[in-house]
Amino acid sequence: QVQLVESGGGLVQPGGSLRLSCAASGSIFSIDTMGWYRQAPGKQRVLVATFTSSGSTNYADSVKGRFTISRDNAKNTVYLQMNSLKPEDTDVYYCNRVRGPLISWGQGTQVTVSS
């Protein structure tokens, strides 16, 4: 059974940066599509960025040019570098793994952007 463990969230001032990490275990990481999603209280979870096994990336319009998703298959880890953070980026961020019909989620990490 795969486990996804996020880390790197916290409190940062507007304009600052954070790097989220997601360590995966229990599966062959390199063939999976990995992604980051975000969710505000009472709202649906929405896409932030994805990184496929073939190397393609996809970003939500709201984060293009500011966030970068990357992966290290040797370490079974996916990252989300978040720059130029805005108060509206405040959310719980979740790591996601997709392999065919199987979807797994991490426990989430809180990101708060505030002065």
Backbone as a chain_set.jsonl record, in Angstrom:
{"seq": "QVQLVESGGGLVQPGGSLRLSCAASGSIFSIDTMGWYRQAPGKQRVLVATFTSSGSTNYADSVKGRFTISRDNAKNTVYLQMNSLKPEDTDVYYCNRVRGPLISWGQGTQVTVSS", "coords": {"N": [[0.845, -1.183, 0.0], [0.61, 2.159, -0.93], [2.204, 4.961, 0.523], [2.048, 8.408, 1.109], [3.847, 11.143, 2.113], [3.755, 14.371, 3.061], [5.702, 17.373, 3.442], [7.127, 20.507, 4.566], [5.414, 22.671, 4.579], [4.099, 25.775, 6.021], [4.26, 29.011, 7.652], [4.538, 31.959, 5.824], [5.674, 35.107, 4.592], [3.99, 37.394, 2.357], [5.202, 37.3, -0.985], [7.277, 35.673, -0.37], [8.923, 32.392, -0.305], [8.357, 28.853, -0.465], [9.145, 25.369, -0.203], [7.638, 22.477, -0.929], [7.624, 19.021, -0.107], [7.1, 15.628, -1.076], [7.181, 12.456, -0.103], [7.143, 9.233, -1.392], [6.16, 5.847, -0.841], [6.215, 2.254, -1.113], [5.622, 1.593, -3.777], [6.358, 1.49, -7.342], [7.723, 4.277, -8.174], [8.478, 5.706, -10.485], [6.771, 5.239, -12.634], [4.469, 6.516, -12.152], [1.994, 9.144, -12.234], [2.424, 12.141, -10.647], [1.167, 14.598, -8.397], [0.19, 17.865, -7.158], [-2.285, 19.248, -5.125], [-4.728, 21.582, -3.855], [-6.687, 22.729, -1.095], [-9.269, 24.583, 0.311], [-11.028, 25.367, 3.363], [-14.238, 23.93, 3.362], [-14.382, 23.907, 0.616], [-13.886, 22.506, -2.709], [-11.229, 20.216, -3.531], [-8.567, 21.267, -5.527], [-6.629, 21.307, -8.569], [-3.139, 21.955, -8.527], [-0.59, 21.404, -9.679], [0.786, 18.974, -11.943], [2.881, 16.125, -12.711], [3.875, 13.999, -15.065], [4.828, 10.535, -15.734], [6.195, 10.551, -18.101], [7.355, 12.977, -18.192], [5.916, 15.288, -18.656], [4.463, 18.376, -17.641], [1.898, 20.149, -15.871], [0.056, 23.032, -15.018], [-2.021, 24.921, -12.792], [-3.676, 27.889, -13.842], [-3.441, 29.974, -12.049], [-1.026, 29.678, -10.768], [0.988, 29.523, -12.591], [4.24, 30.283, -13.716], [5.042, 30.953, -11.19], [5.084, 28.741, -9.481], [6.793, 25.596, -9.378], [6.847, 22.26, -10.293], [8.59, 19.29, -9.551], [10.421, 16.178, -9.776], [12.145, 13.515, -8.165], [13.058, 10.588, -9.063], [14.789, 8.665, -8.091], [14.761, 9.121, -5.402], [12.161, 8.769, -4.842], [10.457, 10.989, -4.603], [8.491, 13.927, -4.857], [8.409, 17.386, -5.602], [7.299, 20.718, -4.795], [8.05, 23.779, -5.691], [7.454, 26.9, -4.514], [7.165, 30.154, -5.327], [7.112, 33.763, -4.964], [4.854, 34.056, -3.314], [1.401, 34.521, -2.509], [-1.237, 35.929, -0.468], [-3.606, 34.649, -1.205], [-2.763, 32.139, -1.862], [-2.886, 30.647, 0.357], [-3.728, 27.637, 1.832], [-4.531, 24.155, 2.419], [-2.235, 21.88, 1.245], [-2.039, 19.071, -0.837], [-0.45, 16.038, -1.66], [-0.519, 13.841, -4.453], [-0.968, 10.693, -6.037], [-1.242, 8.97, -9.051], [-2.013, 5.997, -10.638], [-3.122, 4.433, -13.252], [-6.36, 3.384, -12.506], [-6.007, 3.817, -9.847], [-5.796, 5.947, -7.112], [-4.006, 7.849, -4.836], [-3.597, 9.673, -1.779], [-1.817, 12.098, 0.178], [-1.511, 13.271, 3.598], [-1.697, 15.969, 3.77], [-0.446, 19.35, 3.959], [-0.212, 22.391, 5.651], [-0.205, 25.58, 4.21], [0.401, 28.877, 4.812], [0.075, 32.176, 3.929], [0.915, 35.193, 4.958], [1.23, 38.463, 6.363]], "CA": [[0.0, 0.0, 0.0], [1.445, 3.337, -1.04], [2.069, 6.034, 1.497], [2.56, 9.694, 0.671], [4.075, 11.976, 3.289], [4.131, 15.734, 2.686], [6.394, 18.204, 4.415], [7.598, 21.774, 4.027], [4.465, 23.768, 4.726], [4.349, 26.682, 7.125], [3.854, 30.404, 7.542], [5.5, 32.754, 5.061], [5.175, 36.435, 4.24], [3.746, 37.597, 0.917], [6.429, 37.454, -1.752], [8.245, 34.674, 0.041], [8.977, 31.096, -0.981], [8.345, 27.593, 0.276], [9.327, 24.167, -1.01], [6.953, 21.309, -0.39], [8.135, 17.716, -0.516], [6.195, 14.495, -0.902], [7.91, 11.196, -0.206], [6.252, 8.104, -1.661], [6.704, 4.53, -0.532], [5.327, 1.142, -1.379], [5.293, 1.36, -5.172], [7.369, 1.921, -8.302], [7.398, 5.692, -8.301], [8.803, 6.312, -11.77], [5.712, 5.063, -13.626], [3.275, 7.19, -11.665], [1.78, 10.577, -12.355], [2.395, 12.757, -9.323], [0.594, 15.924, -8.46], [-0.129, 18.649, -5.974], [-3.609, 19.853, -5.112], [-4.947, 22.446, -2.708], [-8.078, 22.737, -0.655], [-9.66, 25.527, 1.353], [-12.145, 24.834, 4.163], [-15.548, 23.987, 2.747], [-14.315, 23.96, -0.844], [-13.355, 21.314, -3.357], [-9.799, 20.12, -3.765], [-8.314, 21.663, -6.919], [-5.301, 21.041, -9.088], [-2.082, 22.962, -8.549], [0.379, 21.015, -10.702], [1.029, 17.549, -12.101], [4.116, 15.734, -13.387], [3.652, 12.626, -15.506], [6.006, 9.678, -15.833], [6.893, 10.889, -19.342], [8.019, 14.256, -18.032], [5.043, 16.423, -18.928], [3.95, 19.086, -16.473], [0.682, 20.935, -16.072], [-0.127, 23.937, -13.891], [-3.189, 25.79, -12.727], [-3.353, 29.227, -14.345], [-3.148, 30.888, -10.937], [0.329, 29.48, -10.241], [1.96, 29.492, -13.689], [5.308, 31.272, -13.59], [5.433, 31.125, -9.78], [5.299, 27.427, -8.874], [7.447, 24.598, -10.218], [6.8, 20.887, -9.81], [9.711, 18.469, -10.005], [10.432, 14.877, -9.121], [13.403, 12.779, -8.092], [12.615, 9.19, -9.037], [15.711, 7.887, -7.262], [14.383, 9.339, -4.006], [10.701, 8.597, -4.737], [9.995, 12.237, -4.017], [8.054, 15.001, -5.739], [8.552, 18.67, -4.94], [6.602, 21.882, -5.322], [8.708, 25.028, -5.342], [6.459, 27.97, -4.58], [7.786, 31.466, -5.23], [6.215, 34.926, -5.073], [3.6, 33.605, -2.698], [0.362, 35.516, -2.271], [-2.177, 35.491, 0.575], [-4.612, 33.743, -1.766], [-2.196, 30.792, -1.965], [-3.117, 29.973, 1.629], [-4.567, 26.45, 1.707], [-3.871, 22.891, 2.705], [-1.716, 21.315, -0.007], [-2.028, 17.615, -0.802], [0.265, 15.276, -2.68], [-1.413, 12.887, -5.102], [-0.351, 9.751, -6.956], [-2.199, 8.292, -9.925], [-1.547, 4.893, -11.472], [-4.351, 3.859, -13.795], [-7.542, 3.772, -11.721], [-5.658, 3.931, -8.43], [-5.438, 7.3, -6.682], [-3.611, 7.929, -3.426], [-3.41, 11.039, -1.266], [-1.137, 12.311, 1.43], [-2.329, 13.805, 4.682], [-1.795, 17.407, 3.581], [0.412, 20.251, 4.719], [-0.789, 23.731, 5.637], [0.583, 26.713, 3.742], [-0.243, 30.136, 5.18], [0.805, 33.342, 3.435], [0.37, 36.324, 5.709], [2.201, 39.369, 6.965]], "C": [[0.885, 1.238, 0.0], [1.162, 4.298, 0.097], [2.718, 7.286, 0.928], [2.665, 10.587, 1.896], [4.584, 13.339, 2.829], [4.875, 16.42, 3.818], [6.75, 19.528, 3.75], [6.63, 22.931, 4.134], [4.827, 24.664, 5.908], [3.808, 28.065, 6.853], [4.943, 31.186, 6.821], [4.86, 34.092, 4.717], [4.892, 36.521, 2.742], [5.047, 37.922, 0.188], [7.486, 36.429, -1.43], [8.12, 33.366, -0.727], [8.884, 29.954, 0.018], [8.597, 26.468, -0.701], [8.659, 23.01, -0.295], [7.592, 20.045, -0.937], [7.086, 16.656, -0.246], [6.991, 13.219, -1.151], [6.926, 10.05, -0.35], [6.948, 6.8, -1.314], [5.724, 3.464, -0.992], [4.975, 0.907, -2.821], [6.467, 1.783, -6.051], [7.032, 3.344, -8.72], [7.507, 6.196, -9.731], [7.69, 6.183, -12.802], [4.442, 5.811, -13.261], [3.207, 8.644, -12.115], [1.627, 11.142, -10.945], [1.847, 14.171, -9.427], [0.449, 16.579, -7.103], [-1.494, 19.296, -6.173], [-3.72, 20.723, -3.864], [-6.428, 22.473, -2.358], [-8.261, 23.74, 0.468], [-10.825, 24.937, 2.125], [-13.484, 25.01, 3.452], [-15.565, 24.023, 1.233], [-13.731, 22.674, -1.394], [-11.835, 21.387, -3.482], [-9.551, 20.41, -5.25], [-6.854, 21.45, -7.28], [-4.377, 22.238, -8.922], [-1.11, 22.636, -9.683], [0.477, 19.501, -10.756], [2.31, 17.315, -12.896], [3.97, 14.273, -13.76], [4.963, 11.836, -15.558], [6.827, 9.967, -17.085], [7.553, 12.257, -19.287], [7.172, 15.48, -18.325], [4.563, 17.053, -17.634], [2.731, 19.909, -16.858], [0.456, 21.77, -14.816], [-1.482, 24.629, -13.954], [-2.767, 27.193, -13.181], [-2.887, 30.158, -13.226], [-1.719, 30.772, -10.419], [1.389, 29.458, -11.333], [2.962, 30.634, -13.55], [5.78, 31.49, -12.17], [5.791, 29.795, -9.119], [5.974, 26.504, -9.886], [7.368, 23.238, -9.553], [7.989, 20.13, -10.376], [9.657, 17.141, -9.268], [11.829, 14.296, -9.173], [13.022, 11.314, -7.951], [13.528, 8.32, -8.172], [15.358, 7.997, -5.781], [12.885, 9.14, -3.78], [10.045, 9.833, -4.131], [9.584, 13.222, -5.109], [8.061, 16.293, -4.929], [7.621, 19.708, -5.577], [7.32, 23.118, -4.798], [7.729, 26.157, -5.569], [7.152, 29.303, -4.323], [6.738, 32.564, -5.362], [4.846, 34.613, -4.482], [2.691, 34.78, -2.368], [-0.566, 35.027, -1.159], [-3.219, 34.508, 0.053], [-4.065, 32.349, -2.042], [-2.384, 30.007, -0.673], [-4.127, 28.855, 1.469], [-3.839, 25.28, 2.354], [-3.486, 22.266, 1.358], [-1.544, 19.804, 0.163], [-1.221, 17.056, -1.964], [-0.66, 14.165, -3.184], [-0.607, 11.979, -6.017], [-1.435, 9.056, -7.755], [-1.477, 7.21, -10.712], [-2.788, 4.177, -11.982], [-5.543, 4.336, -12.985], [-7.249, 4.022, -10.244], [-5.174, 5.335, -8.109], [-5.132, 7.27, -5.194], [-3.348, 9.374, -3.043], [-2.566, 11.024, -0.003], [-2.066, 12.96, 2.443], [-2.484, 15.318, 4.601], [-0.83, 18.178, 4.45], [-0.115, 21.679, 4.559], [0.228, 24.751, 5.144], [-0.206, 27.981, 4.062], [0.644, 31.298, 4.742], [0.177, 34.578, 4.067], [1.498, 37.175, 6.268], [1.908, 39.547, 8.454]], "O": [[1.795, 1.362, 0.82], [0.03, 4.427, 0.565], [3.799, 7.231, 0.341], [1.693, 10.768, 2.63], [5.682, 13.46, 2.287], [4.701, 16.091, 4.991], [6.684, 19.658, 2.527], [6.987, 24.064, 3.813], [5.729, 24.359, 6.688], [3.003, 28.27, 5.944], [6.122, 31.089, 7.162], [3.642, 34.187, 4.57], [5.494, 35.794, 1.952], [5.873, 38.701, 0.664], [8.487, 36.323, -2.139], [7.33, 33.243, -1.662], [9.278, 30.076, 1.178], [8.3, 26.59, -1.889], [9.061, 22.616, 0.8], [8.044, 20.005, -2.081], [6.289, 16.769, 0.685], [7.416, 12.945, -2.274], [6.0, 9.902, 0.447], [8.162, 6.662, -1.471], [4.548, 3.742, -1.229], [4.099, 0.088, -3.097], [7.442, 2.359, -5.569], [6.141, 3.563, -9.541], [6.707, 7.033, -10.15], [7.666, 6.95, -13.765], [3.448, 5.743, -13.984], [4.23, 9.288, -12.346], [0.802, 10.675, -10.16], [2.045, 14.853, -10.433], [0.569, 15.942, -6.057], [-1.809, 19.818, -7.243], [-2.914, 20.616, -2.94], [-7.295, 22.268, -3.207], [-7.513, 23.749, 1.445], [-11.544, 24.089, 1.598], [-13.819, 26.105, 2.999], [-16.626, 24.152, 0.624], [-13.161, 21.862, -0.665], [-11.244, 22.465, -3.53], [-10.235, 19.869, -6.119], [-5.973, 21.418, -6.421], [-4.772, 23.383, -9.144], [-0.838, 23.477, -10.539], [0.277, 18.82, -9.75], [2.764, 18.179, -13.647], [3.942, 13.403, -12.89], [6.052, 12.398, -15.441], [8.019, 9.665, -17.13], [8.237, 12.656, -20.23], [7.669, 16.604, -18.248], [4.291, 16.359, -16.654], [2.561, 20.308, -18.01], [0.637, 21.291, -13.697], [-2.015, 24.888, -15.033], [-1.641, 27.623, -12.931], [-2.039, 31.024, -13.441], [-1.244, 31.66, -9.711], [2.579, 29.38, -11.028], [2.596, 31.783, -13.303], [6.803, 32.138, -11.949], [6.7, 29.736, -8.291], [5.753, 26.616, -11.092], [7.766, 23.074, -8.4], [8.352, 20.307, -11.539], [8.948, 16.992, -8.273], [12.594, 14.551, -10.104], [12.703, 10.851, -6.856], [13.071, 7.339, -7.585], [15.623, 7.082, -5.001], [12.392, 9.319, -2.666], [9.185, 9.729, -3.256], [10.24, 13.334, -6.145], [7.761, 16.297, -3.735], [7.219, 19.584, -6.733], [7.216, 23.462, -3.621], [7.233, 26.351, -6.679], [7.663, 29.546, -3.23], [5.62, 32.322, -5.814], [3.814, 34.882, -5.096], [3.14, 35.866, -2.002], [-0.668, 33.82, -0.934], [-3.666, 33.629, 0.79], [-4.826, 31.458, -2.419], [-2.068, 28.818, -0.623], [-5.251, 29.086, 1.023], [-2.69, 25.397, 2.778], [-4.314, 22.146, 0.456], [-0.989, 19.326, 1.152], [-1.301, 17.539, -3.093], [-1.473, 13.626, -2.434], [0.321, 12.427, -6.69], [-2.434, 8.605, -7.195], [-0.467, 7.467, -11.367], [-3.426, 3.416, -11.255], [-5.729, 5.538, -12.791], [-8.142, 4.395, -9.483], [-4.258, 5.85, -8.75], [-5.901, 6.734, -4.397], [-2.933, 10.189, -3.867], [-2.596, 10.073, 0.778], [-3.251, 13.17, 2.179], [-3.322, 15.889, 5.298], [-0.443, 17.731, 5.53], [-0.425, 22.111, 3.449], [1.371, 24.782, 5.6], [-1.348, 28.133, 3.63], [1.807, 31.391, 5.133], [-0.95, 34.953, 3.746], [2.573, 36.676, 6.601], [2.622, 40.279, 9.14]]}, "num_chains": 1, "name": "protein.A"}
